[in-house]
Amino acid sequence: MKKIRGISDKSGFTLIELMLVISIISLLSSIVLTSLSTARNKAKDSVVIQQLLEFQKLLELEWNTNKTYAALQPNVAWITTSGGCDTYYGGSAYVTEARNVCKKIVANLGTGTAGFYTGVNAAGGLLPTTKYYSVMAGLNTQTSGGSNVYACVGSSGKTLYVTNTAWTAWTDLGCYGNP
């Protein structure tokens, strides 16, 4: 039998074909991994926001029990480690719950954010016997410009989302101040 010109007895793929398939697989896997990372960050943000709302409930319970927030307002600006949760919350009937909620928030904080913060405001001062409070934490979400986003839940009933360059949004009673 005669061989047909141009057809080889060799079977398999050429180097170009293999490289093309590998590059397509690489491209698709990078898209999937990026989507998973975004979904993971959104899930962490959801946990942080739910725990902020949980801490808000603890503050309301503390107020109804003792007419003060003193035990749930640490004398520190921002908590960034779970050890800080154990150090700064004490003296309340709700101390165990506060520490557990704090640890869940800290475990899911956004990278490069200031951390987790609770505070009380009265006429520009920090007084634990007023009914205005804020619970704030850094999220994993960032703006397109790369600024960190923070969530604030407060006695005003509002939940605010602001960047670290838009601190004026914190000035509402209940989500106050310039952290």
CORWO-V39604 format. One record per backbone hydrogen bond with DSSP energy under -1.0 kcal/mol. CO is the residue of the C=O (numbers start at 1). NH is the residue of the N-H. If there is no record, write none. Layout:
BEGIN
CO	NH
CO	NH
END
This chain:
BEGIN
4	7
14	18
15	19
16	20
17	21
18	22
19	23
20	24
21	25
22	26
23	27
24	28
25	29
26	30
27	31
28	32
29	33
30	34
31	35
32	36
33	37
34	38
35	39
36	40
37	41
38	42
39	43
40	44
41	45
42	46
43	47
44	48
45	49
46	50
47	51
48	52
49	53
50	54
51	55
52	56
53	57
54	58
55	59
56	60
57	61
58	62
59	63
60	64
61	65
62	66
63	67
69	72
74	76
79	116
82	86
83	87
84	88
85	89
92	95
94	98
95	99
96	100
97	101
98	102
99	103
100	104
101	105
102	106
103	107
105	108
106	109
110	113
115	138
116	79
117	136
119	134
122	125
125	122
127	130
128	69
132	121
133	155
134	119
135	153
136	117
137	151
138	110
141	149
143	146
147	143
148	164
149	139
150	162
151	137
152	160
153	135
154	157
158	154
160	152
162	150
163	166
166	169
167	170
168	171
172	175
END
